[in-house]
Amino acid sequence: MSAYFIFNHKVTDSNKLNNQYLPQSIETFNGFDMKILVVDQNIDVIEGDTKNDRTVVLKFKTREQALGWYNSDAYQKIVHLRHEATNGTAVLCDEFDINAL
């Protein structure tokens, strides 16, 4: 079953995010079965209240693949760049299967 990392952030340092974190983060995806579904810094908040302005959704073939990527040495070496350039949340969730109800 597919798993999704959903990042929702307020960008505090776009230079660091775009010029340091993003190019290096893309390299960390090598060897993982994943797709970048959403990268949007112009989100529309339809319900609720948030100061976050950026959403990223990554789809992995499995939860194990998602956690493998996040916990990999390659990603852990650069995750501090995202933390330094944004404030927000990261969640991991499984794909919904209506047939499992």
C-alpha positions as CSV (number, residue, x, y, z in Angstrom):
1,M,0.0,0.0,0.0
2,S,1.3,3.5,-0.9
3,A,2.4,5.9,1.8
4,Y,2.6,9.7,1.6
5,F,4.9,12.2,3.3
6,I,3.0,15.5,3.6
7,F,5.0,18.6,4.5
8,N,3.2,21.8,5.4
9,H,5.5,24.7,6.1
10,K,6.0,28.4,6.4
11,V,9.2,29.3,4.5
12,T,11.5,31.5,6.5
13,D,14.6,31.3,4.3
14,S,13.7,30.8,0.6
15,N,17.4,31.2,-0.5
16,K,18.5,28.3,1.7
17,L,15.5,26.2,0.8
18,N,15.7,26.7,-3.0
19,N,19.5,26.8,-3.4
20,Q,20.8,24.4,-0.8
21,Y,18.1,22.0,0.5
22,L,16.1,21.3,-2.7
23,P,19.0,20.4,-5.0
24,Q,20.5,18.1,-2.4
25,S,17.1,16.6,-1.4
26,I,16.4,15.5,-4.9
27,E,19.6,13.4,-4.9
28,T,18.4,11.5,-1.8
29,F,15.5,10.0,-3.7
30,N,17.8,7.7,-5.7
31,G,17.0,4.1,-5.0
32,F,13.5,4.8,-3.7
33,D,10.3,4.1,-5.5
34,M,8.6,7.4,-5.1
35,K,6.9,10.3,-6.9
36,I,6.8,14.0,-6.1
37,L,3.1,14.8,-6.3
38,V,2.9,18.3,-5.0
39,V,5.2,21.2,-4.4
40,D,3.2,24.4,-4.0
41,Q,4.1,27.6,-2.3
42,N,0.8,29.3,-3.2
43,I,-1.7,27.1,-1.2
44,D,-5.2,28.3,-0.6
45,V,-6.5,27.5,2.9
46,I,-10.1,26.5,2.5
47,E,-10.8,25.6,6.1
48,G,-9.1,26.4,9.3
49,D,-6.2,28.7,10.0
50,T,-2.5,28.3,9.2
51,K,0.4,30.6,8.6
52,N,2.0,27.9,6.5
53,D,2.3,28.7,2.8
54,R,4.0,25.7,1.3
55,T,2.8,22.1,0.9
56,V,4.8,19.1,-0.5
57,V,3.4,15.6,-1.0
58,L,5.7,12.7,-1.7
59,K,4.2,9.3,-2.7
60,F,6.2,6.2,-1.8
61,K,5.3,2.7,-2.9
62,T,5.3,1.5,0.7
63,R,5.6,3.0,4.3
64,E,8.8,1.1,4.6
65,Q,10.2,2.9,1.5
66,A,9.1,6.2,2.9
67,L,10.7,5.6,6.3
68,G,13.8,4.2,4.6
69,W,14.2,7.5,2.6
70,Y,13.5,9.7,5.6
71,N,15.9,7.8,7.9
72,S,18.6,7.3,5.2
73,D,22.0,8.7,5.9
74,A,21.8,10.8,2.8
75,Y,18.6,12.6,3.9
76,Q,19.6,12.9,7.5
77,K,22.7,14.8,6.4
78,I,20.6,17.5,4.9
79,V,17.3,17.6,6.8
80,H,18.7,20.3,9.0
81,L,18.6,22.6,6.0
82,R,14.8,22.2,5.7
83,H,14.5,22.8,9.4
84,E,16.6,25.9,9.2
85,A,14.6,27.2,6.2
86,T,11.0,26.4,7.3
87,N,8.7,26.0,10.2
88,G,5.9,23.5,10.0
89,T,4.9,19.9,10.1
90,A,5.7,16.6,8.4
91,V,3.4,13.7,8.5
92,L,3.5,10.2,7.1
93,C,0.2,8.5,6.3
94,D,-1.0,5.4,4.4
95,E,-3.1,5.4,1.3
96,F,-6.8,4.8,2.1
97,D,-8.3,1.5,1.0
98,I,-12.1,1.7,1.0
99,N,-12.2,-2.1,0.5
100,A,-10.6,-2.5,4.0
101,L,-13.6,-1.1,5.7
